[in-house]
Amino acid sequence: MLILSDDALGAIMLALQKSLMEQSDIVPVLKGFEFQVNEKEELVVMNPPVLSLDQEEEYPPGSNE
């Protein structure tokens, strides 16, 4: 039986965060994941999503910048 590695879970959470921030569909990102099995027989995502933050974005007063 295969289980998700901590890194794979992080990739899924990052994909969710990215889709929420961009208000986009998460399904294409999840379907595009390429998996590999590590030495502990856990699934690892070989192409996790990249999240970039816009440096010029304005933040509301009182927010954590």
N, C-alpha and C positions, 0 to 999 in steps of 0.2 A: 504494500500500500504506500502511495506517495502522499506526502503532506507538503504544505507551503513552508518555505523557509521564512525567517524573519525579514530577510531582504525582499522576498516576493510579496509578503504582506505590506511592507513599506511601499513597494511599487504600486500596489493596488490602492493604498490610501493616498498616495501622491497623485495617481490618475483621478481619483475622486475629487481631491482638492482642486486640481487643475480644471476639471470639467465644471466644477461649481464656480470657480473664479471667472472662467471664460464663458460660462453659461452655454456649454457645448455638450454634445452627446458623449458619454463615456464608453459606449459599446465599441466603436471603432478602435479606441485605444486598447481596450481589453482584448479584442480579437487579434490585434497586432502584436501582442506579447509573444516573444520567442522564449521558450522554456528549455532548461537543461537540468539534469539531475546531478546533484552534488554527491560527495562521498558519504553523506548521511542519508542518502535516498530522499532528499527534500528537493522540491521544485524551486529553481532559481530563475528569475526573469533576467534575460540577457540584454534586453533593450528597454530599461525603465524609462518612463517619461521624464522630460526635463521641464522644470518649472523655473521661469525667469520672471523677476519682478521689475516693473518699469520704475526706474529711478526718478523720473520726472513726475510721477503721479502725485497729486495733491491729496493730503490726508485731512480729514475733518479735525477741527480743534478738539483736543483732549484725547485723540486716539494715540495708540502706541505706534510710533513711527519706526 
